């Protein structure tokens, strides 16, 4: 998993309840992490890896996001 995917996964994990996945993508695009087109590709990749289903993180996705959060705190 590359750094942009990790940032996206963490962004989804930390999003507010009233935020959509698109809001997270736009926020990360504005922060110049990646383009919206790249972000949508990363979302597809996360879904393919079973980290996301029905626009929510799966248990596997939550676990991975927690590991990413620890990795970024170091």
Secondary structure as GFF3:
##gff-version 3
##sequence-region A 1 74
A	DSSP	alpha_helix	3	14	.	.	.	ID=ss1
A	DSSP	alpha_helix	21	30	.	.	.	ID=ss2
A	DSSP	alpha_helix	36	48	.	.	.	ID=ss3
A	DSSP	beta_strand	52	53	.	.	.	ID=ss4
A	DSSP	beta_strand	56	57	.	.	.	ID=ss5
A	DSSP	alpha_helix	59	73	.	.	.	ID=ss6
###
